[in-house]
Amino acid sequence: MANCDEGYNCDRCGKYVDNVKVSELYLRYVLGVVPAEELPREPERHIRCTPEFAQYIVHPNFDPLACDDPALDKRNLPEQVRRRQEKLFTRAWLRLQAVANSNLAVDEYPLPDLVNGSSA
């Protein structure tokens, strides 16, 4: 999606990432992890090709995904940490679904409360 939302191939599966709704790069951007100026330089991936992040999205419209890496598997985290991550990633994913169908400028995509320094 970087470079004026043109899209790129996923650096894990090699297939085209055709919109922000499925973009792990834009998910990280919505979370405030990737600054806007880095979008053209960061690797693109499908959210589902990144189980270390996708496992935290808990929503009826997102098929659950497990992470096979024991060091990153959310099931190995304390429940309070896991729930906090699930809430945050699910909010970011829902935001991504909403902005994809809006007229918002890209700089308005990040979760507002994360941009202002708080979280949750």
N, C-alpha and C positions, 0 to 999 in steps of 0.2 A: 504494500500500500504506500510505502514511502515514495518520495519523488512525485508529489502531486496526486496521490492516490492511484497511481498507475498499477500497482501490484508487482509482485515478484514471485519467483518460485520458492517454495518451502525448502529450507536448507536441510531438512530431515528426510522428507519423502520425495522431493523433487517436483511435485505437482504445483501448479499455479495457485496462489492464494488470491482468490478473485474478489474478495470484499472484506471490509473491516470487521464484519460480524464474526468471521472465523480467523481473524489475525491475532496471533499471540503477541506480535510486536505492538499492535494497537491496544491490546489488553494491558500490556505493561505500561504503555503511554497513559491510558486511562487511570491506572494505579499511581501514576506519578513517578514511576521508576525510570522511564526513559524521557529525557527532555526533548522538546519539539525539534531542536536543531540537530539531534542525533538520529531522528527517524530515517533519513536517507542513508545513514551509515550502519545501522544495526541490521542483523540478519532477520529475515522474515521466516515465519513458521505458521502452520495451522495450529490453532489452540489444541486440537486433538492430537497433534504430533508432539505435544509438550506435556506429557502426563504429570510431570513434577508441578505444573501449574493447574492443568485441567482437572486434576483430582479434587481440587478445592471448590469447583463449581458444582453447587447442589441446587438443582432447579428441575422441575418436571419437563422442561423443554430442552434439557441437556442430558444426554445419556451418560450415566456415571462412567468414570474411567479410573482405573487403578494405576498406581505407579509401582513398577516392579523393583525399583531400586530401594533396598531396605533403608538406606541412609536418607532417602527423600520421601518415603512412604508416610502419608499422613496418619496411618493407623498406628505408627510408632511414636506419635506425639502425645503429650498430655492432652486430655479432652478439652480443657479450656483453650489451649493454643490452637488445636485443630478447629474448634468451633469459631474462633476469632478469624482464622484464615479462610474458612468456608464462607463466613459472612462477608468478608472483604472481597474475595475473588468473585463471589456470586454477584455482589453489588456492581463490581467493575464489569462483569460480563453483561449484566442487565443494562448498564449504561451504554456499553458498546452496541448492544442491539438497538437501543433507542436512538443513539446519535447517527447510526447508519441510515436511518430513515428520516433524518431531520435536515434542516438547513443550517445547522450550527457550523461555525467555522472550526477548523481542526483544533485551534488553540482553546476552544471551549469544551473539548471532549473529556479532559480529566475530571475525576470526581471532585466537585467544588470543595468539599471539606478536607480533602487530602492536599489540594493546592494551597489551602490556607494553613496547613501545618498540623491539623488534627487527624485522627483516624477513628473510624467506626461510625 
